[in-house]
């Protein structure tokens, strides 16, 4: 295992290169079993977004995250054949896909797509409730935004900066890469409606909806492996 700045590379004697981009404000340790399962297919790199493993010293924008990711990959000469993106990582993978040559994407519950009005309102309301309840010293935990309340000051500002960055319909129509998208019926963070409604603009995609919540990938890594194999088998050069 090689640690290079924010990029952790797990070597392999196979030529496929797989990049894993994690969900919002999560740490590498929770993906250990999933990453180990990917190693049988090729070399795997895990990218730790700024603020996830260490503290931020100022608020980031989406462009900051994208710029640093691309630079880190270039510095470490890691050109991915496949990007597996979970939640926020799926957003970055799809939003930045044009910066990679013929890369394939496996997007797991990605926050890539614009939400319907009611969902946007719910998220803003949860953040507002947390701010008010903290000032009044009254807690409504079940109504609060967990991503917001579990973050420090700069990560909260960063969350506000990135949460409404999506891939537009025009951008989706320009994407020709092979993409597999996974959604979950009981997901409260990424709705199946938004996945279906927005992914229809992608030319070369497969959409799978399974039972489970936003965290189902930790319980059913076998399904994720099968979908990864599907991407690999579509290309005889591997």
Residue pairs with C-beta under 8 A, 6 or more apart in sequence:
1 8
1 9
1 10
1 11
2 8
2 9
2 11
3 9
4 72
4 75
4 76
5 72
5 75
5 76
6 47
6 48
6 49
6 50
6 53
6 68
6 72
7 45
7 46
7 47
7 48
7 72
7 73
7 76
7 78
8 28
8 45
8 46
8 47
8 48
9 43
9 44
9 45
9 76
9 78
10 35
10 39
10 43
10 44
10 45
10 46
11 43
12 39
12 41
12 42
12 43
12 44
14 41
14 42
14 43
15 42
15 43
15 238
16 41
16 42
16 43
16 81
16 82
16 232
16 238
17 42
17 43
17 45
17 78
17 79
17 80
17 81
17 82
18 38
18 41
18 42
18 43
18 44
18 45
18 80
18 81
18 82
18 83
18 84
18 228
19 44
19 45
19 47
19 73
19 78
19 80
19 82
19 83
19 84
20 31
20 34
20 35
20 38
20 44
20 45
20 46
20 47
20 83
20 84
20 85
20 86
20 89
21 47
21 49
21 69
21 83
21 84
21 85
21 86
21 88
21 89
21 90
21 92
21 93
22 28
22 31
22 46
22 47
22 48
22 49
22 52
22 86
22 87
22 88
22 89
23 86
23 87
23 88
23 89
24 87
24 88
24 111
24 147
24 159
25 51
25 52
25 147
25 150
25 151
25 155
26 52
27 48
27 52
27 53
28 35
28 46
28 48
28 53
30 218
31 46
33 218
33 221
34 217
34 218
34 221
34 224
35 44
35 46
37 221
37 224
37 225
38 44
38 84
38 225
38 228
41 228
41 229
41 232
42 81
43 78
45 73
45 76
45 78
45 80
47 69
47 72
47 73
49 65
49 69
49 88
49 89
49 92
50 56
50 60
50 64
50 65
50 68
51 60
51 154
51 155
51 158
55 152
55 154
56 152
56 154
56 155
56 158
57 154
58 154
59 154
59 157
59 158
59 161
60 154
60 158
60 161
60 162
61 158
61 161
61 162
62 92
62 95
62 161
62 162
62 165
65 92
65 162
66 92
66 95
66 96
66 99
69 92
69 96
70 96
70 99
73 79
73 80
79 100
79 101
80 100
80 103
81 103
81 104
81 238
82 103
82 104
82 105
82 106
82 228
82 231
82 232
83 93
83 97
83 100
83 103
83 104
83 105
83 106
84 93
84 105
84 106
84 108
84 224
84 228
85 91
85 92
85 93
85 94
85 105
85 106
85 107
85 108
85 110
86 108
86 109
86 110
86 217
87 108
87 109
87 110
87 111
87 189
87 190
87 214
88 111
88 162
89 110
90 105
90 107
90 108
90 109
90 110
90 111
90 112
91 110
91 111
91 112
91 162
91 165
91 166
91 167
93 105
93 107
93 110
93 112
94 105
94 107
94 110
94 112
94 167
94 175
94 179
95 112
95 165
95 166
95 167
95 171
97 103
97 105
97 175
97 177
98 174
98 175
102 177
103 177
104 177
104 178
104 179
104 231
104 234
104 235
105 177
105 178
105 179
105 180
106 179
106 180
106 182
106 224
106 227
106 228
106 231
107 179
107 180
107 181
107 182
108 182
108 217
108 224
109 182
109 183
109 184
109 187
109 189
109 190
109 214
109 216
109 217
110 181
110 190
110 195
111 163
111 189
111 190
112 166
112 167
112 198
113 166
113 167
113 194
113 195
113 197
113 198
113 199
114 166
114 168
114 194
114 198
115 123
115 191
115 194
116 191
116 193
116 194
116 197
119 191
119 194
120 164
123 145
123 163
125 143
126 143
126 144
126 145
126 148
127 145
127 148
127 160
129 140
129 143
129 144
129 145
130 144
130 145
130 148
130 149
133 139
133 140
133 144
147 159
148 156
148 159
151 158
151 159
167 198
169 198
169 201
172 198
172 199
172 201
172 202
173 201
173 203
175 202
175 203
175 204
176 203
176 204
177 204
178 204
178 205
178 231
178 234
179 202
179 204
179 205
179 206
180 205
180 206
180 208
180 227
180 230
180 231
181 195
181 199
181 205
181 206
181 207
181 208
182 208
182 209
182 210
182 217
182 223
182 224
182 227
183 190
183 192
183 195
183 196
183 207
183 208
183 209
183 210
184 190
184 192
184 209
184 210
184 211
184 212
184 213
184 214
184 216
185 192
185 209
185 210
185 211
185 212
186 211
186 212
186 213
187 212
187 213
187 214
187 216
188 213
188 214
189 214
190 214
192 209
195 207
195 209
196 207
196 209
199 205
199 207
206 230
208 227
210 216
210 220
210 223
212 219
212 220
217 224
232 238
